[in-house]
Amino acid sequence: MRRPSEPEAVEPGMAAAAEGVPGTRRDEPVRDDAVVETAEEAKEPAEADINELCRDMFSKMATYLTGELTATSEDYKLLENMNKLTSLKYLEMKDIAINISRNLKDLNQKYAGLQPYLDQINVIEEQVAALEQAAYRLDAYSKKLEAKYKKLEKR
């Protein structure tokens, strides 16, 4: 790299190209060294600006990518936590289902134990219904008998 105090031999076409102006090649010698120095001075700050802009761009790109990766990492951590909570919830639901199943088996066993008594209640209920019908028929028969008796008594 060249020090700023050192003059650099630049052809006129190259100086013009460095400044962004299309140059023509002249065979004339450079007349003024200040023009060459001015061209170099204009070139060096631009290069420093480009370097600074590149550093700034890379710094901002690194910050952006870090943010993106952090966001993605946080998303995965959130999904992991949600999966853990869902797994715990399903384990709780499994325990509840096991308890319900156990209680249902107990109730079915108790119902099976009560079934003979329920059958007896059904038989008694049928017998009561038959007895009630017999009572109604007996009542109707006794009313007919009473009506006949009164009829015979009046004669």
MIDO-868166 format. One record per residue: x, y, z of N, C-alpha, C, CB in turn; residue in three letters. Coordinates in Angstrom, 1 decimal. Atoms other than C-alpha are relative to their C-alpha. Glycine has a CB too. Layout:
MIDO-868166
[rec [X, Y, Z], [X, Y, Z], [X, Y, Z], [X, Y, Z], ala]
...
end
This chain:
MIDO-868166
[rec [0.8, -1.2, 0.0], [0.0, 0.0, 0.0], [0.9, 1.2, 0.0], [-1.0, 0.0, 1.2], met]
[rec [-0.8, -1.2, 0.1], [1.3, 3.4, -0.8], [-0.3, 1.0, 1.1], [-0.3, 0.6, -1.4], arg]
[rec [0.2, -1.1, -1.0], [1.8, 6.2, 1.7], [-0.5, 1.2, -0.7], [1.3, 0.3, 0.8], arg]
[rec [0.6, -1.1, 0.7], [-0.1, 9.4, 1.0], [1.1, 1.0, -0.4], [-1.0, 0.7, 0.9], pro]
[rec [-1.1, -1.0, 0.4], [3.2, 11.4, 0.9], [0.7, -0.4, -1.2], [0.9, 0.2, 1.2], ser]
[rec [-0.7, 0.5, 1.2], [4.6, 9.3, -1.9], [-0.8, 0.3, -1.2], [0.3, -1.5, 0.1], glu]
[rec [0.7, -0.2, 1.3], [3.7, 10.4, -5.4], [0.0, -1.2, -0.8], [0.7, 1.1, -0.8], pro]
[rec [0.2, 1.2, 0.8], [2.4, 7.8, -7.7], [0.0, 0.5, -1.5], [-1.3, -0.7, 0.4], glu]
[rec [0.0, -0.3, 1.4], [3.0, 7.8, -11.4], [-1.3, -0.5, -0.6], [1.3, -0.6, -0.8], ala]
[rec [1.2, 0.4, 0.6], [-0.3, 7.8, -13.1], [-0.1, 0.5, -1.4], [-1.2, 0.5, 0.9], val]
[rec [0.2, -0.4, 1.4], [-1.0, 7.9, -16.8], [-1.3, 0.8, -0.1], [0.0, -1.2, -1.0], glu]
[rec [1.2, -0.8, 0.1], [-3.5, 10.5, -17.9], [-1.3, -0.8, -0.2], [0.1, 1.0, -1.1], pro]
[rec [1.2, 0.8, 0.3], [-6.0, 7.9, -19.2], [-0.4, -0.7, 1.3], [0.3, -1.0, -1.1], gly]
[rec [0.4, 0.7, -1.2], [-5.9, 6.0, -15.9], [-0.5, 1.0, 1.1], [1.3, -0.7, 0.6], met]
[rec [0.5, -1.0, -1.0], [-6.4, 9.2, -13.8], [-1.5, 0.3, -0.4], [0.9, 1.2, 0.0], ala]
[rec [1.4, -0.3, 0.4], [-9.5, 10.0, -15.9], [-0.9, -1.2, 0.3], [0.0, 0.3, -1.5], ala]
[rec [0.8, 1.2, -0.3], [-10.7, 6.4, -15.5], [-0.3, -0.1, 1.5], [0.6, -1.2, -0.6], ala]
[rec [0.2, 0.1, -1.4], [-10.2, 6.6, -11.8], [-1.0, 1.0, 0.5], [1.4, 0.3, 0.7], ala]
[rec [1.0, -1.0, -0.4], [-12.3, 9.7, -11.6], [-1.3, -0.2, -0.6], [0.5, 1.4, -0.5], glu]
[rec [1.3, 0.3, 0.6], [-15.0, 8.1, -13.6], [-0.3, 0.6, -1.4], [-1.1, 0.3, 0.9], gly]
[rec [0.1, -0.7, 1.3], [-14.4, 10.0, -16.8], [0.8, -0.8, -1.1], [0.5, 1.5, 0.0], val]
[rec [-0.7, 0.7, 1.0], [-13.5, 8.1, -20.0], [1.2, 0.8, -0.4], [-0.8, -0.4, -1.1], pro]
[rec [-1.2, -0.8, 0.4], [-9.9, 9.1, -20.8], [0.5, -0.4, -1.4], [1.1, -0.2, 1.0], gly]
[rec [-0.6, 0.2, 1.2], [-8.0, 9.3, -23.9], [1.5, -0.1, 0.3], [-0.3, 1.0, -1.1], thr]
[rec [-1.4, 0.2, -0.3], [-4.4, 8.2, -24.0], [0.7, 1.1, -0.8], [0.5, -1.4, -0.5], arg]
[rec [-0.8, -1.0, 0.6], [-2.1, 11.1, -24.6], [1.4, -0.4, 0.2], [-0.3, 1.4, 0.6], arg]
[rec [-1.4, 0.3, -0.1], [1.5, 10.9, -25.2], [0.7, 1.2, 0.7], [0.6, -0.3, -1.4], asp]
[rec [-0.6, -1.1, -0.6], [2.1, 14.2, -23.5], [0.4, -0.3, 1.4], [-1.0, 1.2, 0.0], glu]
[rec [-0.4, 0.2, -1.4], [3.9, 14.2, -20.2], [-0.9, 0.8, 0.9], [1.5, 0.3, 0.3], pro]
[rec [0.8, -0.7, -1.0], [2.0, 15.2, -17.1], [0.7, 1.3, 0.4], [-0.3, -0.9, 1.3], val]
[rec [-0.6, -1.3, -0.2], [2.6, 18.9, -16.6], [-0.1, 0.4, 1.4], [-0.7, 1.0, -0.9], arg]
[rec [0.2, -0.6, -1.4], [1.3, 19.5, -13.1], [-0.1, -1.2, 0.9], [-1.2, 0.9, 0.0], asp]
[rec [0.1, 1.1, -1.0], [2.1, 17.1, -10.2], [-1.1, 0.2, 0.9], [1.4, 0.0, 0.7], asp]
[rec [1.1, -0.3, -0.9], [-0.6, 18.8, -8.2], [-1.3, -0.7, -0.5], [-0.2, 1.5, 0.2], ala]
[rec [1.2, 0.7, 0.6], [-3.2, 17.4, -10.6], [0.0, -1.5, 0.4], [0.0, 0.2, -1.5], val]
[rec [-0.1, 1.4, -0.3], [-1.9, 13.9, -10.0], [-0.3, -0.2, 1.5], [1.4, -0.5, -0.3], val]
[rec [0.2, 0.1, -1.4], [-1.8, 14.5, -6.2], [-1.5, 0.2, 0.3], [0.8, 1.1, 0.8], glu]
[rec [1.5, -0.2, -0.3], [-5.4, 15.9, -6.3], [-0.8, -1.2, -0.4], [-0.5, 1.2, -0.8], thr]
[rec [0.7, 1.2, 0.4], [-6.5, 12.8, -8.2], [0.2, -1.1, 1.1], [0.5, -0.4, -1.4], ala]
[rec [-0.2, 1.0, -1.0], [-4.9, 10.6, -5.6], [-0.7, 0.4, 1.3], [1.5, -0.1, 0.3], glu]
[rec [0.7, -0.4, -1.2], [-6.4, 12.6, -2.7], [-1.5, -0.3, -0.1], [0.3, 1.5, 0.3], glu]
[rec [1.4, 0.3, 0.2], [-9.8, 12.3, -4.2], [-0.3, -1.5, 0.0], [-0.5, 0.6, -1.4], ala]
[rec [0.2, 1.4, 0.0], [-9.3, 8.6, -4.7], [0.1, -0.6, 1.4], [1.0, -0.6, -1.0], lys]
[rec [-0.2, 0.6, -1.3], [-8.1, 7.8, -1.2], [-1.2, 0.1, 0.9], [1.2, 0.5, 0.7], glu]
[rec [1.2, -0.1, -0.8], [-11.1, 9.2, 0.7], [-1.1, -0.9, -0.5], [-0.4, 1.4, 0.2], pro]
[rec [1.1, 0.8, 0.5], [-13.4, 7.4, -1.6], [0.2, -1.4, 0.3], [-0.1, 0.2, -1.6], ala]
[rec [-0.3, 1.3, -0.3], [-11.6, 4.2, -1.0], [-0.2, -0.3, 1.5], [1.5, -0.4, -0.3], glu]
[rec [0.2, 0.1, -1.5], [-11.7, 4.8, 2.8], [-1.5, 0.0, 0.2], [0.6, 1.2, 0.7], ala]
[rec [1.5, 0.0, -0.1], [-15.5, 5.6, 2.4], [-0.5, -1.3, -0.3], [-0.6, 1.1, -0.8], asp]
[rec [0.5, 1.3, 0.4], [-16.0, 2.4, 0.6], [0.3, -1.1, 1.0], [0.7, -0.4, -1.4], ile]
[rec [-0.4, 0.9, -1.0], [-14.1, 0.5, 3.2], [-0.9, 0.2, 1.3], [1.5, 0.2, 0.5], asn]
[rec [0.9, -0.3, -1.2], [-16.1, 2.2, 6.0], [-1.4, -0.5, -0.3], [0.0, 1.5, 0.3], glu]
[rec [1.3, 0.5, 0.4], [-19.3, 1.5, 4.1], [-0.1, -1.5, 0.0], [-0.4, 0.6, -1.4], leu]
[rec [0.0, 1.5, 0.0], [-18.4, -2.1, 3.6], [0.0, -0.5, 1.5], [1.3, -0.5, -0.7], cys]
[rec [0.0, 0.4, -1.4], [-17.6, -2.4, 7.3], [-1.4, 0.2, 0.6], [1.1, 0.7, 0.8], arg]
[rec [1.4, -0.3, -0.6], [-20.9, -0.7, 8.2], [-1.0, -1.0, -0.6], [-0.4, 1.4, -0.4], asp]
[rec [0.9, 0.9, 0.6], [-22.7, -3.0, 5.7], [0.1, -1.4, 0.7], [0.2, -0.1, -1.5], met]
[rec [-0.2, 1.4, -0.6], [-21.1, -6.2, 7.1], [-0.5, 0.0, 1.5], [1.5, -0.3, -0.1], phe]
[rec [0.4, -0.1, -1.4], [-21.8, -5.0, 10.7], [-1.5, -0.1, 0.0], [0.5, 1.3, 0.6], ser]
[rec [1.5, 0.0, 0.0], [-25.5, -4.3, 9.9], [-0.5, -1.4, -0.5], [-0.5, 1.1, -0.9], lys]
[rec [0.4, 1.3, 0.5], [-25.7, -7.6, 7.9], [0.1, -1.0, 1.2], [0.8, -0.4, -1.2], met]
[rec [-0.2, 0.9, -1.1], [-24.3, -9.4, 10.9], [-1.0, 0.2, 1.1], [1.4, 0.2, 0.6], ala]
[rec [1.0, -0.3, -1.0], [-26.7, -7.7, 13.2], [-1.4, -0.6, -0.5], [-0.1, 1.5, 0.3], thr]
[rec [1.2, 0.5, 0.6], [-29.6, -8.6, 10.9], [-0.1, -1.5, 0.1], [-0.2, 0.5, -1.5], tyr]
[rec [0.0, 1.5, 0.0], [-28.6, -12.2, 10.5], [0.0, -0.5, 1.5], [1.3, -0.5, -0.7], leu]
[rec [0.1, 0.4, -1.4], [-28.0, -12.5, 14.3], [-1.5, 0.1, 0.5], [0.9, 0.9, 0.9], thr]
[rec [1.4, -0.2, -0.4], [-31.5, -11.1, 14.8], [-0.9, -1.1, -0.6], [-0.5, 1.3, -0.4], gly]
[rec [0.8, 1.0, 0.6], [-33.0, -13.5, 12.3], [0.3, -1.4, 0.7], [0.4, -0.1, -1.5], glu]
[rec [-0.3, 1.3, -0.6], [-31.2, -16.5, 13.8], [-0.5, 0.0, 1.5], [1.5, -0.2, 0.0], leu]
[rec [0.6, 0.0, -1.3], [-32.2, -15.4, 17.3], [-1.5, -0.2, 0.0], [0.4, 1.4, 0.7], thr]
[rec [1.5, 0.2, 0.1], [-35.8, -15.1, 16.2], [-0.4, -1.4, -0.3], [-0.6, 0.9, -1.1], ala]
[rec [0.3, 1.4, 0.3], [-35.7, -18.5, 14.7], [0.3, -0.9, 1.2], [0.9, -0.5, -1.2], thr]
[rec [-0.3, 0.7, -1.2], [-34.0, -19.9, 17.8], [-1.1, 0.1, 1.0], [1.4, 0.4, 0.6], ser]
[rec [1.1, -0.3, -1.0], [-36.7, -18.3, 20.0], [-1.2, -0.8, -0.5], [-0.3, 1.5, 0.1], glu]
[rec [1.2, 0.7, 0.5], [-39.4, -19.8, 17.7], [0.1, -1.5, 0.3], [-0.1, 0.2, -1.5], asp]
[rec [-0.2, 1.5, -0.3], [-37.9, -23.3, 18.1], [-0.1, -0.2, 1.5], [1.4, -0.4, -0.5], tyr]
[rec [0.1, 0.2, -1.5], [-37.6, -22.8, 21.9], [-1.5, 0.1, 0.4], [0.8, 1.1, 0.7], lys]
[rec [1.4, -0.1, -0.2], [-41.3, -21.7, 21.9], [-0.7, -1.3, -0.4], [-0.6, 1.2, -0.7], leu]
[rec [0.6, 1.3, 0.5], [-42.3, -24.8, 19.9], [0.4, -1.1, 1.0], [0.5, -0.3, -1.4], leu]
[rec [-0.5, 1.1, -0.9], [-40.2, -27.0, 22.2], [-0.8, 0.1, 1.4], [1.5, 0.1, 0.3], glu]
[rec [0.8, -0.2, -1.2], [-42.0, -25.5, 25.3], [-1.4, -0.4, -0.2], [0.1, 1.5, 0.5], asn]
[rec [1.4, 0.4, 0.3], [-45.4, -25.9, 23.6], [-0.1, -1.5, -0.1], [-0.4, 0.6, -1.3], met]
[rec [0.0, 1.4, 0.1], [-44.5, -29.5, 22.8], [0.1, -0.7, 1.4], [1.1, -0.6, -0.8], asn]
[rec [-0.1, 0.6, -1.3], [-43.5, -30.2, 26.4], [-1.3, 0.2, 0.8], [1.2, 0.7, 0.8], lys]
[rec [1.3, -0.2, -0.7], [-46.7, -28.6, 27.8], [-1.1, -0.9, -0.6], [-0.4, 1.5, -0.2], leu]
[rec [1.0, 0.9, 0.6], [-48.8, -30.5, 25.3], [0.2, -1.5, 0.5], [0.1, 0.0, -1.5], thr]
[rec [-0.3, 1.3, -0.4], [-47.0, -33.7, 26.3], [-0.5, -0.2, 1.5], [1.5, -0.3, 0.0], ser]
[rec [0.5, 0.1, -1.4], [-47.7, -33.0, 30.0], [-1.5, 0.0, 0.1], [0.5, 1.2, 0.8], leu]
[rec [1.4, 0.0, 0.0], [-51.3, -32.2, 29.2], [-0.6, -1.3, -0.4], [-0.6, 1.1, -0.9], lys]
[rec [0.4, 1.3, 0.4], [-51.7, -35.5, 27.4], [0.2, -1.0, 1.1], [0.7, -0.4, -1.3], tyr]
[rec [-0.2, 0.9, -1.2], [-50.2, -37.3, 30.4], [-1.0, 0.2, 1.0], [1.4, 0.2, 0.6], leu]
[rec [1.1, -0.3, -0.9], [-52.7, -35.6, 32.6], [-1.3, -0.6, -0.5], [-0.2, 1.5, 0.3], glu]
[rec [1.2, 0.6, 0.6], [-55.5, -36.6, 30.3], [0.0, -1.5, 0.0], [-0.2, 0.5, -1.5], met]
[rec [-0.1, 1.5, -0.1], [-54.2, -40.2, 30.2], [-0.3, -0.4, 1.4], [1.5, -0.4, -0.4], lys]
[rec [0.3, 0.4, -1.4], [-54.3, -40.3, 34.0], [-1.4, 0.1, 0.3], [0.9, 0.9, 1.0], asp]
[rec [1.5, -0.2, -0.2], [-57.8, -38.9, 34.0], [-0.8, -1.1, -0.6], [-0.5, 1.4, -0.5], ile]
[rec [0.7, 1.1, 0.7], [-58.9, -41.5, 31.4], [0.2, -1.3, 0.8], [0.6, -0.1, -1.4], ala]
[rec [-0.2, 1.3, -0.8], [-57.3, -44.3, 33.5], [-0.9, 0.0, 1.2], [1.5, -0.1, 0.4], ile]
[rec [0.9, -0.1, -1.2], [-59.2, -43.1, 36.6], [-1.4, -0.2, -0.4], [0.2, 1.4, 0.7], asn]
[rec [1.4, 0.2, 0.4], [-62.4, -42.9, 34.7], [-0.3, -1.4, -0.4], [-0.3, 0.9, -1.3], ile]
[rec [0.2, 1.5, 0.3], [-61.9, -46.4, 33.3], [-0.1, -0.8, 1.2], [1.2, -0.4, -0.9], ser]
[rec [0.1, 0.8, -1.3], [-61.2, -47.7, 36.8], [-1.3, 0.2, 0.7], [1.2, 0.4, 0.9], arg]
[rec [1.2, -0.3, -0.7], [-64.2, -46.0, 38.2], [-1.2, -0.7, -0.7], [-0.3, 1.5, 0.1], asn]
[rec [1.1, 0.6, 0.8], [-66.4, -47.3, 35.3], [0.0, -1.5, 0.3], [0.2, 0.3, -1.5], leu]
[rec [0.0, 1.5, -0.3], [-65.2, -50.9, 36.0], [-0.6, -0.2, 1.4], [1.5, -0.5, 0.0], lys]
[rec [0.5, 0.2, -1.3], [-66.0, -50.4, 39.7], [-1.6, 0.1, 0.0], [0.5, 1.1, 1.0], asp]
[rec [1.4, -0.2, 0.1], [-69.5, -49.1, 38.8], [-0.7, -1.2, -0.7], [-0.3, 1.3, -0.7], leu]
[rec [0.6, 1.2, 0.7], [-70.1, -52.0, 36.4], [0.0, -1.2, 1.0], [0.8, -0.4, -1.2], asn]
[rec [0.0, 1.1, -1.0], [-69.1, -54.5, 39.2], [-1.1, 0.2, 1.0], [1.4, -0.1, 0.7], gln]
[rec [1.0, -0.3, -1.0], [-71.4, -52.8, 41.7], [-1.4, -0.2, -0.7], [0.0, 1.4, 0.5], lys]
[rec [1.2, 0.2, 0.7], [-74.2, -52.8, 39.1], [-0.3, -1.5, -0.2], [0.0, 0.7, -1.4], tyr]
[rec [0.2, 1.4, 0.1], [-73.6, -56.5, 38.5], [-0.4, -0.6, 1.3], [1.3, -0.7, -0.6], ala]
[rec [0.4, 0.5, -1.3], [-73.8, -57.1, 42.2], [-1.4, 0.3, 0.4], [0.9, 0.6, 1.1], gly]
[rec [1.4, -0.4, -0.3], [-77.1, -55.2, 42.4], [-1.0, -0.7, -1.0], [-0.1, 1.5, -0.1], leu]
[rec [0.9, 0.6, 1.0], [-78.6, -57.0, 39.3], [-1.0, -1.0, 0.5], [0.8, -0.6, -1.1], gln]
[rec [1.0, 1.0, -0.5], [-80.2, -59.9, 41.2], [-1.1, 0.7, 0.8], [0.7, -1.0, 0.9], pro]
[rec [1.0, -0.7, -0.7], [-81.9, -57.4, 43.5], [-0.9, 0.8, -0.9], [0.7, 1.0, 1.0], tyr]
[rec [0.8, -0.7, 1.0], [-83.0, -55.3, 40.5], [-1.0, -1.0, -0.7], [0.9, 0.7, -1.0], leu]
[rec [0.9, 1.0, 0.7], [-84.4, -58.5, 38.9], [-1.2, -0.3, 1.0], [0.8, -1.3, -0.3], asp]
[rec [1.0, 0.2, -1.0], [-86.3, -59.2, 42.2], [-1.0, 1.1, 0.0], [0.6, -0.3, 1.4], gln]
[rec [0.9, -1.2, 0.0], [-87.7, -55.7, 42.2], [-0.9, 0.0, -1.2], [0.8, 1.3, 0.0], ile]
[rec [0.8, 0.1, 1.2], [-88.9, -56.2, 38.6], [-1.1, -1.0, 0.1], [0.9, -0.2, -1.2], asn]
[rec [1.0, 1.1, -0.2], [-90.6, -59.5, 39.5], [-1.1, 0.5, 1.0], [0.7, -1.3, 0.6], val]
[rec [1.0, -0.5, -1.0], [-92.3, -57.8, 42.6], [-0.9, 1.0, -0.7], [0.8, 0.6, 1.2], ile]
[rec [0.8, -1.1, 0.7], [-93.4, -54.9, 40.4], [-1.0, -0.7, -0.9], [0.9, 0.9, -0.8], glu]
[rec [1.0, 0.8, 0.9], [-95.0, -57.4, 37.9], [-1.1, -0.6, 0.8], [0.8, -1.0, -0.8], glu]
[rec [1.0, 0.6, -0.8], [-96.7, -59.2, 40.7], [-0.9, 1.0, 0.6], [0.7, -0.8, 1.2], gln]
[rec [0.9, -1.0, -0.6], [-98.0, -56.0, 42.3], [-1.0, 0.5, -1.1], [0.8, 1.2, 0.5], val]
[rec [0.9, -0.4, 1.0], [-99.4, -55.0, 38.9], [-1.1, -1.0, -0.3], [0.8, 0.2, -1.4], ala]
[rec [1.0, 1.1, 0.2], [-101.1, -58.4, 38.5], [-1.0, 0.0, 1.2], [0.7, -1.4, -0.1], ala]
[rec [0.8, -0.1, -1.2], [-102.4, -58.1, 42.1], [-1.0, 1.2, -0.1], [0.8, 0.1, 1.3], leu]
[rec [0.8, -1.2, 0.2], [-103.7, -54.6, 41.3], [-1.1, -0.3, -1.0], [0.8, 1.2, -0.4], glu]
[rec [1.1, 0.3, 1.0], [-105.6, -55.9, 38.3], [-1.0, -1.0, 0.6], [0.7, -0.7, -1.3], gln]
[rec [0.9, 0.9, -0.6], [-107.0, -58.7, 40.3], [-0.9, 0.7, 1.0], [0.8, -1.2, 0.8], ala]
[rec [0.8, -0.8, -0.9], [-108.2, -56.2, 42.9], [-1.0, 0.8, -0.7], [0.9, 1.0, 0.8], ala]
[rec [1.0, -0.7, 0.8], [-109.9, -54.1, 40.2], [-1.1, -0.9, -0.5], [0.7, 0.7, -1.1], tyr]
[rec [1.0, 1.0, 0.4], [-111.6, -57.2, 38.9], [-0.9, -0.4, 1.1], [0.6, -1.2, -0.7], arg]
[rec [0.8, 0.3, -1.2], [-112.7, -58.2, 42.4], [-0.9, 1.1, 0.4], [1.0, -0.4, 1.1], leu]
[rec [0.8, -1.2, -0.3], [-114.0, -54.7, 43.0], [-1.2, 0.1, -0.9], [0.8, 1.3, 0.0], asp]
[rec [1.1, 0.0, 1.0], [-116.0, -54.8, 39.8], [-1.0, -1.1, 0.2], [0.6, -0.1, -1.5], ala]
[rec [0.8, 1.2, -0.3], [-117.3, -58.3, 40.6], [-0.9, 0.3, 1.3], [0.8, -1.2, 0.2], tyr]
[rec [0.7, -0.2, -1.2], [-118.3, -57.2, 44.1], [-1.1, 1.1, -0.2], [0.9, 0.5, 1.2], ser]
[rec [1.0, -1.0, 0.2], [-120.1, -54.2, 42.8], [-1.2, -0.6, -0.8], [0.6, 1.2, -0.9], lys]
[rec [1.1, 0.7, 0.7], [-122.1, -56.4, 40.4], [-0.8, -0.8, 0.9], [0.6, -0.9, -1.2], lys]
[rec [0.7, 0.8, -1.0], [-122.9, -58.7, 43.2], [-0.9, 0.8, 0.9], [1.0, -0.8, 0.9], leu]
[rec [0.8, -0.9, -0.8], [-124.1, -55.9, 45.3], [-1.2, 0.6, -0.7], [0.9, 1.2, 0.5], glu]
[rec [1.1, -0.5, 0.8], [-126.2, -54.5, 42.5], [-1.1, -1.1, -0.1], [0.5, 0.5, -1.4], ala]
[rec [1.0, 1.1, 0.1], [-127.8, -58.0, 42.1], [-0.7, -0.2, 1.3], [0.7, -1.3, -0.4], lys]
[rec [0.6, 0.2, -1.3], [-128.4, -58.3, 45.8], [-1.0, 1.0, 0.3], [1.1, 0.0, 1.1], tyr]
[rec [1.0, -1.1, -0.2], [-130.1, -54.9, 46.0], [-1.2, -0.2, -0.9], [0.6, 1.3, -0.3], lys]
[rec [1.1, 0.2, 0.9], [-132.2, -55.8, 43.0], [-0.9, -1.2, 0.5], [0.6, -0.4, -1.4], lys]
[rec [0.8, 1.1, -0.6], [-133.2, -59.1, 44.6], [-0.7, 0.4, 1.3], [0.9, -1.2, 0.3], leu]
[rec [0.5, -0.4, -1.3], [-133.8, -57.5, 47.9], [-1.3, 0.9, -0.2], [1.0, 0.8, 0.8], glu]
[rec [1.2, -0.8, 0.3], [-136.3, -55.0, 46.3], [-1.1, -0.8, -0.4], [0.4, 1.1, -1.0], lys]
[rec [1.0, 0.8, 0.5], [-138.3, -57.7, 44.9], [-0.8, -0.7, 1.1], [0.4, -1.0, -0.9], arg]
end
